[in-house]
Amino acid sequence: MRVRPLFRHLSTIAERTGCAIILIGHLNKSSGSQSDYRSLGSIDIAAAVRSILFVEKVEKEKEQDIRVVYQQKDSLAKKENPVAFL
């Protein structure tokens, strides 16, 4: 699937309306590979976007359901520290 033409169309819509485009995806179960390559679908999606945020469960915390959100990619600013939440 060619995603760049689709993204150009979405970019035009975002500029015209002043909205942000947010894509939500899922990772495959391959634990050994780099996270950029674990997304379902085309790797071109990860290459084309400006920012990627991941949300993961903290496995060490068996007592509580703690998750963490962190930046995997940010081409417009420096990466910030992860944020944990319940």
C-alpha positions as semicolon CSV with decimal commas, in nm:
position;residue;x (nm);y (nm);z (nm)
1;M;0,000;0,000;0,000
2;R;0,130;0,344;-0,088
3;V;0,081;0,569;0,212
4;R;0,263;0,886;0,102
5;P;-0,012;0,999;-0,139
6;L;-0,272;0,929;0,130
7;F;-0,070;1,131;0,383
8;R;-0,043;1,423;0,138
9;H;-0,422;1,421;0,111
10;L;-0,458;1,410;0,492
11;S;-0,205;1,694;0,521
12;T;-0,415;1,909;0,288
13;I;-0,724;1,842;0,501
14;A;-0,534;1,926;0,821
15;E;-0,403;2,254;0,677
16;R;-0,745;2,355;0,547
17;T;-0,932;2,274;0,868
18;G;-0,661;2,345;1,127
19;C;-0,696;1,997;1,279
20;A;-0,437;1,739;1,380
21;I;-0,434;1,395;1,223
22;I;-0,386;1,112;1,474
23;L;-0,333;0,751;1,372
24;I;-0,371;0,469;1,623
25;G;-0,193;0,143;1,550
26;H;-0,093;-0,182;1,712
27;L;0,240;-0,363;1,735
28;N;0,291;-0,722;1,634
29;K;0,408;-0,976;1,895
30;S;0,768;-1,000;1,771
31;S;0,963;-0,904;2,083
32;G;1,314;-0,922;1,938
33;S;1,288;-0,660;1,665
34;Q;1,318;-0,283;1,680
35;S;0,986;-0,122;1,778
36;D;0,973;0,089;1,458
37;Y;0,944;-0,233;1,260
38;R;0,682;-0,394;1,485
39;S;0,390;-0,182;1,367
40;L;0,118;-0,356;1,172
41;G;0,107;-0,231;0,816
42;S;0,365;-0,046;0,609
43;I;0,696;0,074;0,762
44;D;0,639;0,380;0,542
45;I;0,382;0,499;0,797
46;A;0,644;0,519;1,075
47;A;0,888;0,683;0,834
48;A;0,643;0,951;0,721
49;V;0,496;1,068;1,052
50;R;0,647;1,340;1,272
51;S;0,586;1,175;1,608
52;I;0,522;0,827;1,746
53;L;0,398;0,768;2,100
54;F;0,391;0,423;2,258
55;V;0,178;0,310;2,550
56;E;0,293;-0,004;2,729
57;K;0,208;-0,193;3,045
58;V;0,479;-0,199;3,313
59;E;0,533;-0,573;3,359
60;K;0,727;-0,542;3,687
61;E;0,422;-0,400;3,865
62;K;0,206;-0,707;3,931
63;E;0,004;-0,537;4,208
64;Q;-0,117;-0,242;3,999
65;D;-0,217;-0,186;3,637
66;I;0,048;0,077;3,557
67;R;0,111;0,192;3,202
68;V;0,372;0,426;3,060
69;V;0,354;0,655;2,756
70;Y;0,677;0,755;2,583
71;Q;0,800;0,905;2,258
72;Q;0,950;0,658;2,014
73;K;0,999;0,923;1,745
74;D;0,976;1,302;1,748
75;S;1,124;1,490;1,454
76;L;1,010;1,835;1,573
77;A;1,138;1,848;1,934
78;K;1,360;1,669;2,183
79;K;1,233;1,348;2,339
80;E;1,075;1,391;2,681
81;N;1,076;1,154;2,977
82;P;0,818;0,876;2,989
83;V;0,497;0,939;3,188
84;A;0,341;0,664;3,400
85;F;-0,030;0,644;3,476
86;L;-0,286;0,406;3,624
